[in-house]
């Protein structure tokens, strides 16, 4: 178990680590080869972080520890230091490739042509914490390739490097996350947290939640007779999570919520408006949005 380098850019590094079961959050620290450890965050709720404002020629190290109910666990390290790109390397790096789904289990990766290149190296990684980049093409002569047998519902990321023979060029930034297969409904939720004995205390059945793309969820519910709109509330799927209103008067029966990065997942509930009913629906199951690279 180790921290891996997900992306290096000018003055920034993005690192990732494996998810730890039952972790409430993570503590992340960093240092250079000549300084002591410095706290970056003590409440990270995802398994990848980008650190900005770094010096291009400094070597950086990171360490992360999971935080449990009983306190922090052991530190996770990496052996070799990470370097941000220099100005020259950033200028010569390619743009991230474009990825599209051609059929179930198959993605097509394309990129722009570089005139001085005699070939391209292409790498991919599964979109899970701590997954390393692996090479899927070492001397690709065109500007695209197909990758088959991609069955993970977490999705995949790709990056490309042009080969010129002069020196090793930097890789492009990662592509957007693409899923090549339909996402089973059972993969979108955690354990049920609704009390079945309390069903009479709710105005409506629980809404259901679907994958809405990277760091997004789609909340859907049944129509309530006579309702002129709906209030939607959300809470993080943790002990004593507080309900907050994310939409005060929605006229439809579905809403997309973005920027959901918590590894604990989220619950949602609905309240009909314009009727005598003042109670909320039963809360949804706890749903986790797919992770994406932070901006």
VEXDREN-2710 file (C-alpha; in Angstrom, 1 decimal):
% VEXDREN-2710
k/r/px/py/pz
1/UNK/0.0/0.0/0.0
2/UNK/1.6/3.2/-1.2
3/UNK/0.9/6.8/-2.4
4/UNK/1.1/7.1/-6.2
5/UNK/1.6/10.1/-8.4
6/UNK/-1.5/10.6/-10.5
7/UNK/-0.4/13.8/-12.3
8/UNK/2.5/16.2/-12.4
9/UNK/2.0/19.7/-13.8
10/UNK/3.9/23.0/-13.6
11/UNK/3.9/24.0/-9.9
12/UNK/1.4/21.2/-8.9
13/UNK/1.3/17.5/-8.1
14/UNK/-1.8/15.3/-7.8
15/UNK/-1.3/12.2/-5.5
16/UNK/-3.6/9.3/-4.8
17/UNK/-3.8/6.5/-2.3
18/UNK/-5.9/3.3/-1.6
19/UNK/-9.2/3.8/0.2
20/UNK/-9.1/2.5/3.8
21/UNK/-12.2/0.6/5.0
22/UNK/-14.1/2.4/7.8
23/UNK/-12.0/5.6/7.5
24/UNK/-13.9/8.8/8.4
25/UNK/-11.4/11.0/6.6
26/UNK/-7.6/11.3/6.0
27/UNK/-4.7/13.4/7.3
28/UNK/-2.3/14.5/4.5
29/UNK/1.1/16.0/5.0
30/UNK/4.0/16.9/2.7
31/UNK/7.6/18.0/2.7
32/UNK/10.5/18.6/0.4
33/UNK/13.8/16.7/0.6
34/UNK/15.1/19.5/2.8
35/UNK/12.2/20.4/5.1
36/UNK/10.1/18.8/7.8
37/UNK/6.6/17.5/7.4
38/UNK/3.9/20.1/7.0
39/UNK/0.1/19.6/7.4
40/UNK/-1.8/19.9/4.1
41/UNK/-5.2/18.8/5.4
42/UNK/-6.6/16.9/8.4
43/UNK/-10.0/16.2/6.9
44/UNK/-9.6/14.9/3.4
45/UNK/-12.7/12.9/2.3
46/UNK/-11.5/11.5/-1.0
47/UNK/-8.5/9.5/-2.0
48/UNK/-6.7/12.0/-4.3
49/UNK/-5.5/15.6/-3.8
50/UNK/-3.8/18.2/-5.9
51/UNK/-1.1/20.3/-4.2
52/UNK/-0.5/23.6/-5.9
53/UNK/2.1/26.4/-5.6
54/UNK/5.1/24.0/-5.7
55/UNK/8.6/24.8/-6.9
56/UNK/9.5/23.1/-10.2
57/UNK/12.9/21.9/-9.2
58/UNK/12.1/20.7/-5.7
59/UNK/11.6/17.0/-4.8
60/UNK/8.4/16.4/-2.8
61/UNK/7.2/13.6/-0.5
62/UNK/3.7/13.0/0.8
63/UNK/2.2/10.8/3.6
64/UNK/-1.4/10.0/4.5
65/UNK/-3.1/8.4/7.5
66/UNK/-6.7/7.3/7.8
67/UNK/-8.8/8.7/10.7
68/UNK/-11.1/6.2/12.4
69/UNK/-13.5/6.6/15.3
70/UNK/-10.6/5.6/17.6
71/UNK/-8.2/8.0/16.1
72/UNK/-5.5/8.1/13.3
73/UNK/-4.0/4.9/11.8
74/UNK/-0.5/4.3/10.5
75/UNK/1.1/6.6/7.9
76/UNK/1.2/5.5/4.2
77/UNK/4.3/6.7/2.4
78/UNK/6.0/6.5/-1.0
79/UNK/9.7/5.8/-1.6
80/UNK/10.8/8.0/-4.5
81/UNK/10.1/11.7/-4.5
82/UNK/7.8/13.5/-6.9
83/UNK/8.8/16.5/-9.1
84/UNK/6.5/19.1/-10.6
85/UNK/7.1/19.8/-14.3
86/UNK/9.5/22.5/-15.5
87/UNK/8.4/25.3/-17.7
88/UNK/9.9/23.6/-20.8
89/UNK/8.3/20.2/-20.0
90/UNK/4.9/21.9/-19.4
91/UNK/5.2/23.7/-22.8
92/UNK/6.0/20.4/-24.6
93/UNK/3.4/18.2/-22.9
94/UNK/0.4/17.2/-25.0
95/UNK/-3.2/18.0/-24.2
96/UNK/-5.2/15.3/-22.5
97/UNK/-6.6/12.7/-24.9
98/UNK/-10.3/12.4/-25.8
99/UNK/-12.1/9.2/-24.7
100/UNK/-15.4/7.8/-26.0
101/UNK/-17.3/4.6/-25.5
102/UNK/-17.7/2.6/-28.7
103/UNK/-19.5/-0.5/-27.2
104/UNK/-19.8/-2.2/-23.8
105/UNK/-16.3/-2.9/-22.5
106/UNK/-14.5/-0.9/-25.2
107/UNK/-13.2/2.7/-25.2
108/UNK/-11.6/4.7/-28.0
109/UNK/-8.8/7.0/-27.1
110/UNK/-7.7/9.8/-29.5
111/UNK/-5.2/12.7/-29.3
112/UNK/-3.8/15.5/-31.3
113/UNK/-0.8/14.9/-33.7
114/UNK/2.6/16.2/-32.8
115/UNK/4.7/16.9/-36.0
116/UNK/8.1/15.9/-34.5
117/UNK/6.8/12.7/-33.0
118/UNK/7.6/9.3/-34.5
119/UNK/5.2/7.6/-32.1
120/UNK/3.2/7.8/-28.9
121/UNK/3.1/6.0/-25.6
122/UNK/-0.4/5.6/-24.0
123/UNK/-1.1/4.8/-20.4
124/UNK/-4.3/4.1/-18.4
125/UNK/-5.4/3.6/-14.8
126/UNK/-8.6/2.5/-13.2
127/UNK/-10.4/5.4/-11.4
128/UNK/-9.8/4.1/-7.8
129/UNK/-7.6/5.4/-5.1
130/UNK/-4.0/4.2/-5.3
131/UNK/-4.3/2.7/-8.8
132/UNK/-1.0/3.2/-10.8
133/UNK/-0.6/4.1/-14.4
134/UNK/0.1/1.1/-16.7
135/UNK/1.3/1.3/-20.4
136/UNK/-1.1/0.0/-23.0
137/UNK/0.8/1.2/-26.1
138/UNK/4.5/1.7/-26.3
139/UNK/5.1/2.9/-29.9
140/UNK/1.7/3.8/-31.3
141/UNK/2.1/5.3/-34.8
142/UNK/-1.3/6.8/-35.3
143/UNK/-3.3/9.3/-33.2
144/UNK/-5.8/6.8/-31.6
145/UNK/-6.3/3.3/-30.3
146/UNK/-9.1/1.1/-28.9
147/UNK/-8.9/-0.6/-25.5
148/UNK/-11.2/-3.6/-24.9
149/UNK/-12.2/-5.7/-21.8
150/UNK/-12.7/-2.6/-19.6
151/UNK/-15.3/-3.8/-17.2
152/UNK/-14.8/-1.7/-14.1
153/UNK/-17.8/0.4/-13.1
154/UNK/-15.3/2.9/-11.5
155/UNK/-14.3/4.0/-15.0
156/UNK/-10.8/4.6/-16.5
157/UNK/-8.5/7.6/-17.2
158/UNK/-5.9/7.8/-20.0
159/UNK/-2.8/9.9/-20.8
160/UNK/-0.4/10.2/-23.7
161/UNK/3.2/11.1/-24.3
162/UNK/4.8/11.8/-27.7
163/UNK/8.1/10.2/-28.6
164/UNK/10.6/12.4/-30.4
165/UNK/13.9/10.7/-29.8
166/UNK/15.5/13.8/-28.3
167/UNK/14.6/13.3/-24.7
168/UNK/11.7/11.9/-22.6
169/UNK/8.7/14.2/-22.9
170/UNK/6.2/14.7/-20.1
171/UNK/2.8/12.9/-20.2
172/UNK/-0.3/14.8/-20.9
173/UNK/-2.7/15.5/-18.1
174/UNK/-5.3/12.7/-17.5
175/UNK/-8.4/12.4/-19.6
176/UNK/-11.8/12.6/-18.1
177/UNK/-13.1/9.5/-16.4
178/UNK/-15.0/7.1/-18.8
179/UNK/-17.0/4.0/-17.8
180/UNK/-17.2/1.4/-20.6
181/UNK/-20.1/-0.7/-19.2
182/UNK/-23.6/0.0/-17.7
183/UNK/-23.3/0.7/-14.0
184/UNK/-25.3/-1.8/-12.0
185/UNK/-27.7/-0.2/-9.6
186/UNK/-26.3/-2.2/-6.7
187/UNK/-22.9/-0.6/-7.2
188/UNK/-24.3/2.9/-6.7
189/UNK/-25.4/2.5/-3.0
190/UNK/-24.0/1.6/0.3
191/UNK/-26.0/0.0/3.1
192/UNK/-29.6/1.0/3.8
193/UNK/-30.0/3.4/6.7
194/UNK/-33.8/3.7/6.6
195/UNK/-35.6/2.4/9.7
196/UNK/-38.3/0.1/8.2
197/UNK/-40.4/0.4/11.4
198/UNK/-40.7/4.2/11.0
199/UNK/-42.3/4.1/7.5
200/UNK/-45.5/5.7/8.8
201/UNK/-43.5/8.8/9.9
202/UNK/-42.8/9.8/6.2
203/UNK/-44.9/11.5/3.6
204/UNK/-43.4/9.7/0.6
205/UNK/-41.4/6.7/-0.3
206/UNK/-37.6/7.3/-0.3
207/UNK/-36.2/8.8/-3.5
208/UNK/-33.8/6.6/-5.6
209/UNK/-30.3/7.8/-6.6
210/UNK/-28.5/7.1/-9.8
211/UNK/-24.9/7.8/-11.1
212/UNK/-24.8/11.3/-12.6
213/UNK/-21.3/11.3/-13.8
214/UNK/-18.0/12.3/-12.1
215/UNK/-18.8/13.6/-8.6
216/UNK/-22.5/13.8/-9.4
217/UNK/-25.7/12.0/-8.5
218/UNK/-29.2/12.1/-10.0
219/UNK/-32.0/12.1/-7.4
220/UNK/-35.4/10.8/-8.6
221/UNK/-38.8/10.4/-6.9
222/UNK/-42.4/9.6/-7.5
223/UNK/-45.0/12.3/-7.9
224/UNK/-47.0/13.3/-4.8
225/UNK/-50.7/14.0/-5.5
226/UNK/-51.5/17.7/-5.4
227/UNK/-47.8/18.9/-5.0
228/UNK/-46.9/22.1/-6.7
229/UNK/-43.2/21.6/-6.1
230/UNK/-40.7/19.8/-4.0
231/UNK/-38.0/20.7/-1.4
232/UNK/-34.8/18.5/-1.6
233/UNK/-32.5/18.0/1.3
234/UNK/-29.1/16.2/1.5
235/UNK/-26.8/15.0/4.2
236/UNK/-23.5/13.2/4.2
237/UNK/-24.0/9.5/5.0
238/UNK/-22.2/9.6/8.4
239/UNK/-23.3/9.4/12.0
240/UNK/-25.2/12.6/13.0
241/UNK/-25.0/14.1/9.5
242/UNK/-27.1/17.3/9.3
243/UNK/-29.8/17.8/6.6
244/UNK/-29.3/20.8/4.4
245/UNK/-31.6/22.1/1.7
246/UNK/-30.1/22.0/-1.8
247/UNK/-33.3/23.0/-3.7
248/UNK/-36.2/24.9/-2.2
249/UNK/-38.9/24.5/-4.9
250/UNK/-38.3/22.0/-7.8
251/UNK/-41.2/21.6/-10.2
252/UNK/-39.9/18.3/-11.7
253/UNK/-39.3/14.9/-10.1
254/UNK/-35.5/14.6/-10.6
255/UNK/-32.5/16.8/-9.7
256/UNK/-28.8/16.4/-10.5
257/UNK/-26.4/17.3/-7.7
258/UNK/-22.7/18.0/-8.5
259/UNK/-19.5/18.4/-6.6
260/UNK/-20.1/15.3/-4.3
261/UNK/-16.6/14.1/-3.3
262/UNK/-17.2/12.4/0.1
263/UNK/-16.2/8.8/0.2
264/UNK/-18.9/8.3/2.9
265/UNK/-21.7/8.9/0.3
266/UNK/-24.9/11.0/0.7
267/UNK/-28.5/10.6/1.5
268/UNK/-31.4/12.6/0.1
269/UNK/-35.1/13.2/1.1
270/UNK/-38.0/15.1/-0.5
271/UNK/-40.8/17.2/0.9
272/UNK/-44.0/18.0/-1.2
273/UNK/-45.0/21.7/-1.4
274/UNK/-48.4/23.2/-1.8
275/UNK/-50.3/20.6/0.2
276/UNK/-51.2/20.1/3.8
277/UNK/-48.4/17.5/4.1
278/UNK/-45.4/18.9/5.9
279/UNK/-43.3/15.8/6.4
280/UNK/-40.3/14.7/4.4
281/UNK/-40.0/11.4/2.5
282/UNK/-38.1/8.5/3.9
283/UNK/-34.3/9.1/3.4
284/UNK/-32.7/7.4/0.4
285/UNK/-30.0/4.8/0.6
286/UNK/-26.5/6.2/1.0
287/UNK/-25.1/6.8/-2.5
288/UNK/-21.4/7.5/-3.4
289/UNK/-20.7/9.6/-6.5
290/UNK/-18.0/8.4/-8.8
291/UNK/-14.6/10.1/-8.2
292/UNK/-13.0/12.4/-10.7
293/UNK/-9.7/14.3/-10.8
294/UNK/-9.9/17.6/-8.8
295/UNK/-9.5/20.8/-10.9
END
